[in-house]
């Protein structure tokens, strides 16, 4: 697992391909990056519950 920085989070958010990104052990989808520290995400098992996640807590499985 690799922690995401802002640039990589933006790349994933703009990518048409689904990437394996987790937050607190749950796979999430990055909708967009808010600022230098957070991104708007939702978990794949609960897409109706969006929330802001700290970028430093997002991990990508390579």
C-alpha positions in Angstrom: 0.0 0.0 0.0 1.2 3.5 -0.8 -0.1 6.7 0.8 -1.5 9.2 -1.7 -0.3 12.7 -2.2 -2.4 15.4 -3.8 -1.1 14.9 -7.3 -1.7 11.2 -7.3 -5.2 11.6 -5.8 -6.0 14.0 -8.6 -4.7 11.6 -11.2 -6.9 8.8 -9.8 -10.0 11.1 -9.6 -9.6 12.0 -13.3 -8.8 8.5 -14.4 -11.5 6.5 -16.2 -10.1 3.3 -14.6 -11.1 2.1 -11.2 -8.1 2.1 -8.8 -7.8 0.2 -5.5 -7.8 3.0 -3.0 -8.7 2.4 0.7 -9.6 4.6 3.7 -9.6 3.0 7.1 -9.5 -0.4 5.5 -12.5 0.2 3.2 -12.2 0.6 -0.6 -13.2 4.1 -1.7 -13.9 6.0 -4.9 -12.3 9.5 -5.1 -14.7 12.0 -6.6 -12.4 15.0 -6.5 -9.6 16.5 -4.5 -10.8 19.4 -2.3 -7.5 21.0 -1.3 -4.0 20.1 -0.2 -5.3 17.9 2.6 -8.7 16.3 1.7 -10.6 14.6 -1.0 -14.3 13.9 -1.5 -14.9 10.1 -1.4 -17.4 7.4 -0.9 -17.1 3.8 0.0 -18.0 1.3 -2.6 -20.4 -0.5 -0.3 -22.2 2.8 0.5 -22.0 5.2 -2.4 -24.8 7.5 -1.1 -22.6 8.4 2.0 -20.0 10.8 0.7 -17.4 12.3 3.0 -14.2 14.3 3.1 -11.1 12.1 3.7 -7.7 13.3 4.7 -5.3 12.5 1.8 -2.7 11.2 4.3 -5.1 8.4 5.2 -5.8 7.3 1.7 -3.8 4.3 0.5 -3.4 2.9 -3.0 -2.7 -0.8 -3.6 -0.3 -1.1 -6.5 
